[in-house]
Amino acid sequence: MNVPLDLTIAIPVRNEASNLPGCLAAIGSDLASNIVIIDSGSTDTTISIAQQAGIDVINFNWNGQFPKKRNWFLRNYKPATKWVLFLDADEYLTDNFKQELRTALREESSQNVGYWLSYSVYFLGRQLRGGYPLRKLALFRVGAGEYERIDENQWSQLDMEVHEHPILNGEIGVLHSKIDHQDFRGVSHYVLKHNEYATWEAARFLKTSTTNANWTWKQRLKYRLMQSIWIGPAYFLGSFLLLGGFRDGSRGLAFAILKMSYFTQIYCKIRESGDSN
């Protein structure tokens, strides 16, 4: 059996009973020194699943302002480990990823304070081969930074940092082995979730500064395009044609259309809110 890494895996959840058992099973019992669930009032069996697995559950009640769930956890329950990995319940660690993770975190000479992680995307039950790659900066040293601060004033319903990125002080590396991203809650949940995301993106565009020196080039490009109706078609062409979404046939086409609709929603919500002011 492997010696657990000096790592806390933090899993923010709300009604994740369909995803959480597989997520926990994929982590295993010898990867991390600590696993913690951060729950936002689940009404299904999420909490009992965590408790039966012997995992601590922290309850989070959001007041509509900063900080949201991940920053709140970092500030109020600072992990005692050297590293923290934020993992969603619909993300499943693969054997290749766990091996690369062990190698990276045990490298004493490394100056990295964080790592970009890559994810495979499943849609309609199968992994997509094409489309935009999914990457997150979700693994970093405790104390190296936190997620970017956005001072909401109860203008969204998202109690967790979804599109906010960590801002870290130091060098950032890359882990190449992928984590499987596979949500078992279905297309209806996907559509409802992205409607909430679109509302948040539009509100952020209208209510906050959309220029930030810490942003990635992708964030800067996205916010430049948000004022244009072409943001949706541009995503579709890039995902389906340039990045090989067509290789997935009808599933790739359906996925690109849903994403195009999402970005078009953001544009329409910006126009609607802007015209009403």
NORZIRA-V506122 format. One record per residue. RES is the residue in one letter. SS is DSSP state (H for helix, E for strand, L for the rest). D_CENTER is the distance of its C-alpha to the mean C-alpha in Angstrom with 1 decimal. Layout:
BEGIN
res-><RES & RES>
ss-><SS & SS>
d_center-><D_CENTER & D_CENTER>
END
This chain:
BEGIN
res-><M & N & V & P & L & D & L & T & I & A & I & P & V & R & N & E & A & S & N & L & P & G & C & L & A & A & I & G & S & D & L & A & S & N & I & V & I & I & D & S & G & S & T & D & T & T & I & S & I & A & Q & Q & A & G & I & D & V & I & N & F & N & W & N & G & Q & F & P & K & K & R & N & W & F & L & R & N & Y & K & P & A & T & K & W & V & L & F & L & D & A & D & E & Y & L & T & D & N & F & K & Q & E & L & R & T & A & L & R & E & E & S & S & Q & N & V & G & Y & W & L & S & Y & S & V & Y & F & L & G & R & Q & L & R & G & G & Y & P & L & R & K & L & A & L & F & R & V & G & A & G & E & Y & E & R & I & D & E & N & Q & W & S & Q & L & D & M & E & V & H & E & H & P & I & L & N & G & E & I & G & V & L & H & S & K & I & D & H & Q & D & F & R & G & V & S & H & Y & V & L & K & H & N & E & Y & A & T & W & E & A & A & R & F & L & K & T & S & T & T & N & A & N & W & T & W & K & Q & R & L & K & Y & R & L & M & Q & S & I & W & I & G & P & A & Y & F & L & G & S & F & L & L & L & G & G & F & R & D & G & S & R & G & L & A & F & A & I & L & K & M & S & Y & F & T & Q & I & Y & C & K & I & R & E & S & G & D & S & N>
ss-><L & L & L & L & E & E & E & E & E & E & E & E & E & L & L & L & H & H & H & H & H & H & H & H & H & H & H & L & L & L & L & E & E & E & E & E & E & E & E & L & L & L & L & L & L & H & H & H & H & H & H & H & L & L & L & E & E & E & E & L & L & L & L & L & E & L & L & L & H & H & H & H & H & H & H & H & L & L & L & L & L & L & E & E & E & E & L & L & L & L & E & E & L & L & H & H & H & H & H & H & H & H & H & H & H & L & L & L & L & L & L & E & E & E & E & E & E & E & E & E & E & E & E & L & L & E & E & L & L & L & L & L & L & E & E & E & E & E & E & E & E & L & L & L & E & E & E & L & L & L & L & L & E & L & L & L & L & L & L & L & L & L & L & L & L & E & E & E & L & L & E & E & E & E & E & E & E & E & E & E & E & L & L & L & L & H & H & H & H & H & H & H & H & H & H & H & H & H & H & H & H & H & H & H & H & H & H & L & L & L & L & L & L & L & L & L & H & H & H & H & H & H & H & H & H & L & L & L & L & H & H & H & H & H & H & H & H & H & H & H & H & H & L & L & H & H & H & H & H & H & H & H & H & H & H & H & H & H & H & H & H & H & H & H & H & H & H & H & H & H & H & H & H & H & H & H & L>
d_center-><30.0 & 27.6 & 27.5 & 24.1 & 22.2 & 22.1 & 18.5 & 16.7 & 13.8 & 12.2 & 10.8 & 10.1 & 11.8 & 14.1 & 16.3 & 14.7 & 18.1 & 17.8 & 14.8 & 15.3 & 18.6 & 17.4 & 14.4 & 17.0 & 19.6 & 17.6 & 17.1 & 20.9 & 23.2 & 23.8 & 20.7 & 19.7 & 22.1 & 20.1 & 17.5 & 16.7 & 15.3 & 14.5 & 15.7 & 16.1 & 19.4 & 18.8 & 22.0 & 21.8 & 22.3 & 19.0 & 20.8 & 23.7 & 21.7 & 20.3 & 23.8 & 25.5 & 23.4 & 24.6 & 21.2 & 21.3 & 19.8 & 19.2 & 19.6 & 17.8 & 19.6 & 18.3 & 21.1 & 19.4 & 19.4 & 17.9 & 16.4 & 13.5 & 12.3 & 10.8 & 13.6 & 16.0 & 15.5 & 16.1 & 19.1 & 20.7 & 20.0 & 19.8 & 19.4 & 22.8 & 21.4 & 21.1 & 17.4 & 14.3 & 11.3 & 8.3 & 7.7 & 6.8 & 10.2 & 9.9 & 9.3 & 12.7 & 14.1 & 17.0 & 20.3 & 20.1 & 16.8 & 18.4 & 21.5 & 20.1 & 18.1 & 21.5 & 23.3 & 21.1 & 21.0 & 24.7 & 25.7 & 27.8 & 28.5 & 25.0 & 24.4 & 20.6 & 18.7 & 15.2 & 13.8 & 11.7 & 10.4 & 11.0 & 10.1 & 12.7 & 12.3 & 14.7 & 16.4 & 19.6 & 19.8 & 19.8 & 17.8 & 17.8 & 19.8 & 19.4 & 17.3 & 14.9 & 13.1 & 9.3 & 8.6 & 6.5 & 8.7 & 7.7 & 11.3 & 14.1 & 17.5 & 18.1 & 19.8 & 18.8 & 16.8 & 14.1 & 11.6 & 13.6 & 15.9 & 16.3 & 19.3 & 18.8 & 21.9 & 21.0 & 20.2 & 17.1 & 16.2 & 12.5 & 12.9 & 9.4 & 7.8 & 5.4 & 7.3 & 8.9 & 9.1 & 11.0 & 14.7 & 16.6 & 20.3 & 21.2 & 20.7 & 17.5 & 17.8 & 16.1 & 15.8 & 16.8 & 16.8 & 13.9 & 11.8 & 12.4 & 9.9 & 12.4 & 12.4 & 16.0 & 16.2 & 17.7 & 17.9 & 19.0 & 15.9 & 13.9 & 16.4 & 16.4 & 12.7 & 12.8 & 16.0 & 14.4 & 11.8 & 15.0 & 17.0 & 14.7 & 14.7 & 18.4 & 19.1 & 17.4 & 19.5 & 22.6 & 22.4 & 21.0 & 21.8 & 20.2 & 21.4 & 19.9 & 21.1 & 17.9 & 16.0 & 15.4 & 17.8 & 15.3 & 14.5 & 18.3 & 19.2 & 16.9 & 18.6 & 21.9 & 21.6 & 20.6 & 24.2 & 25.4 & 25.7 & 25.2 & 21.4 & 21.0 & 23.7 & 22.6 & 19.2 & 21.2 & 23.7 & 21.3 & 19.2 & 22.2 & 24.9 & 24.0 & 21.2 & 22.9 & 21.3 & 24.9 & 25.0 & 23.3 & 26.1 & 25.8 & 22.2 & 21.2 & 23.1 & 21.8 & 18.1 & 19.1 & 21.1 & 18.3 & 16.1 & 19.3 & 19.9 & 16.6 & 17.4 & 21.0 & 20.1 & 18.6 & 21.9 & 24.0 & 22.5 & 23.1 & 26.6 & 27.3 & 26.4 & 28.1 & 31.2 & 31.5 & 31.6>
END
